[in-house]
Amino acid sequence: MARHRNSIPTYREKNGRGIITVRDANGNRRDILLPGPCDSDESRAEYERQLAILRANRGSLPTS
């Protein structure tokens, strides 16, 4: 049976910065490096903005 993927990306640290991995409309994985240091207000605000975009587009990034 296929594993259910989590549609909410996990906020994690990479090289001192916040990063999330999301799916685009074609199902491809895409890393988004968040601005500012990990856990900064700026980084967390961008994370919340990305979550809002994903919620509005049924869990994937919209096509550009």
Rosetta constraint file for C-alpha pairs under 8 A:
AtomPair CA 7 CA 59 HARMONIC 5.45 0.50
AtomPair CA 7 CA 60 HARMONIC 7.91 0.50
AtomPair CA 8 CA 51 HARMONIC 7.31 0.50
AtomPair CA 8 CA 59 HARMONIC 7.38 0.50
AtomPair CA 9 CA 20 HARMONIC 5.87 0.50
AtomPair CA 9 CA 21 HARMONIC 6.03 0.50
AtomPair CA 9 CA 22 HARMONIC 6.18 0.50
AtomPair CA 9 CA 51 HARMONIC 7.93 0.50
AtomPair CA 10 CA 20 HARMONIC 5.99 0.50
AtomPair CA 10 CA 21 HARMONIC 7.45 0.50
AtomPair CA 11 CA 18 HARMONIC 6.52 0.50
AtomPair CA 11 CA 19 HARMONIC 6.06 0.50
AtomPair CA 11 CA 20 HARMONIC 5.41 0.50
AtomPair CA 11 CA 47 HARMONIC 7.44 0.50
AtomPair CA 12 CA 18 HARMONIC 5.60 0.50
AtomPair CA 12 CA 19 HARMONIC 5.50 0.50
AtomPair CA 12 CA 20 HARMONIC 6.49 0.50
AtomPair CA 12 CA 38 HARMONIC 7.99 0.50
AtomPair CA 13 CA 17 HARMONIC 5.49 0.50
AtomPair CA 13 CA 18 HARMONIC 4.71 0.50
AtomPair CA 13 CA 19 HARMONIC 5.96 0.50
AtomPair CA 13 CA 38 HARMONIC 6.12 0.50
AtomPair CA 14 CA 18 HARMONIC 6.30 0.50
AtomPair CA 14 CA 19 HARMONIC 6.49 0.50
AtomPair CA 16 CA 37 HARMONIC 5.91 0.50
AtomPair CA 16 CA 38 HARMONIC 5.64 0.50
AtomPair CA 17 CA 33 HARMONIC 7.13 0.50
AtomPair CA 17 CA 34 HARMONIC 6.67 0.50
AtomPair CA 17 CA 35 HARMONIC 7.26 0.50
AtomPair CA 17 CA 36 HARMONIC 6.52 0.50
AtomPair CA 17 CA 37 HARMONIC 4.81 0.50
AtomPair CA 17 CA 38 HARMONIC 4.34 0.50
AtomPair CA 18 CA 33 HARMONIC 6.19 0.50
AtomPair CA 18 CA 34 HARMONIC 5.15 0.50
AtomPair CA 18 CA 35 HARMONIC 7.33 0.50
AtomPair CA 18 CA 36 HARMONIC 7.75 0.50
AtomPair CA 18 CA 37 HARMONIC 6.75 0.50
AtomPair CA 18 CA 38 HARMONIC 4.50 0.50
AtomPair CA 18 CA 39 HARMONIC 6.94 0.50
AtomPair CA 18 CA 43 HARMONIC 6.45 0.50
AtomPair CA 19 CA 31 HARMONIC 6.78 0.50
AtomPair CA 19 CA 32 HARMONIC 5.63 0.50
AtomPair CA 19 CA 33 HARMONIC 4.54 0.50
AtomPair CA 19 CA 34 HARMONIC 5.51 0.50
AtomPair CA 20 CA 31 HARMONIC 5.71 0.50
AtomPair CA 20 CA 32 HARMONIC 5.38 0.50
AtomPair CA 20 CA 33 HARMONIC 6.77 0.50
AtomPair CA 20 CA 34 HARMONIC 7.72 0.50
AtomPair CA 20 CA 47 HARMONIC 7.96 0.50
AtomPair CA 21 CA 29 HARMONIC 6.51 0.50
AtomPair CA 21 CA 30 HARMONIC 5.51 0.50
AtomPair CA 21 CA 31 HARMONIC 4.34 0.50
AtomPair CA 21 CA 32 HARMONIC 6.21 0.50
AtomPair CA 22 CA 29 HARMONIC 5.66 0.50
AtomPair CA 22 CA 30 HARMONIC 5.32 0.50
AtomPair CA 22 CA 31 HARMONIC 6.35 0.50
AtomPair CA 22 CA 32 HARMONIC 7.56 0.50
AtomPair CA 22 CA 60 HARMONIC 6.83 0.50
AtomPair CA 22 CA 61 HARMONIC 7.31 0.50
AtomPair CA 23 CA 27 HARMONIC 5.26 0.50
AtomPair CA 23 CA 28 HARMONIC 5.30 0.50
AtomPair CA 23 CA 29 HARMONIC 4.59 0.50
AtomPair CA 23 CA 30 HARMONIC 5.94 0.50
AtomPair CA 23 CA 59 HARMONIC 7.66 0.50
AtomPair CA 23 CA 60 HARMONIC 5.15 0.50
AtomPair CA 23 CA 61 HARMONIC 6.28 0.50
AtomPair CA 24 CA 28 HARMONIC 5.48 0.50
AtomPair CA 24 CA 29 HARMONIC 6.54 0.50
AtomPair CA 24 CA 30 HARMONIC 6.92 0.50
AtomPair CA 24 CA 60 HARMONIC 5.10 0.50
AtomPair CA 24 CA 61 HARMONIC 4.52 0.50
AtomPair CA 24 CA 62 HARMONIC 6.60 0.50
AtomPair CA 24 CA 63 HARMONIC 7.24 0.50
AtomPair CA 25 CA 60 HARMONIC 5.60 0.50
AtomPair CA 25 CA 61 HARMONIC 5.78 0.50
AtomPair CA 25 CA 62 HARMONIC 5.90 0.50
AtomPair CA 25 CA 63 HARMONIC 6.18 0.50
AtomPair CA 27 CA 60 HARMONIC 7.73 0.50
AtomPair CA 34 CA 43 HARMONIC 5.49 0.50
AtomPair CA 34 CA 46 HARMONIC 6.51 0.50
AtomPair CA 34 CA 47 HARMONIC 7.07 0.50
AtomPair CA 35 CA 42 HARMONIC 6.51 0.50
AtomPair CA 35 CA 43 HARMONIC 5.23 0.50
AtomPair CA 35 CA 46 HARMONIC 7.33 0.50
AtomPair CA 36 CA 40 HARMONIC 6.44 0.50
AtomPair CA 36 CA 42 HARMONIC 6.10 0.50
AtomPair CA 36 CA 43 HARMONIC 5.56 0.50
AtomPair CA 37 CA 43 HARMONIC 6.78 0.50
AtomPair CA 38 CA 43 HARMONIC 6.42 0.50
AtomPair CA 39 CA 43 HARMONIC 6.17 0.50
AtomPair CA 39 CA 44 HARMONIC 6.19 0.50
AtomPair CA 40 CA 44 HARMONIC 6.22 0.50
AtomPair CA 41 CA 45 HARMONIC 6.00 0.50
AtomPair CA 42 CA 46 HARMONIC 6.34 0.50
AtomPair CA 43 CA 47 HARMONIC 6.26 0.50
AtomPair CA 44 CA 48 HARMONIC 6.26 0.50
AtomPair CA 45 CA 49 HARMONIC 6.25 0.50
AtomPair CA 46 CA 50 HARMONIC 6.15 0.50
AtomPair CA 47 CA 51 HARMONIC 6.26 0.50
AtomPair CA 48 CA 52 HARMONIC 6.28 0.50
AtomPair CA 49 CA 53 HARMONIC 6.43 0.50
AtomPair CA 50 CA 54 HARMONIC 6.26 0.50
AtomPair CA 51 CA 55 HARMONIC 6.12 0.50
AtomPair CA 52 CA 56 HARMONIC 6.19 0.50
AtomPair CA 53 CA 57 HARMONIC 6.33 0.50
AtomPair CA 53 CA 61 HARMONIC 7.06 0.50
AtomPair CA 54 CA 58 HARMONIC 6.11 0.50
AtomPair CA 54 CA 59 HARMONIC 4.60 0.50
AtomPair CA 54 CA 60 HARMONIC 5.36 0.50
AtomPair CA 54 CA 61 HARMONIC 5.94 0.50
AtomPair CA 55 CA 59 HARMONIC 5.62 0.50
AtomPair CA 57 CA 61 HARMONIC 6.59 0.50
AtomPair CA 57 CA 62 HARMONIC 6.43 0.50
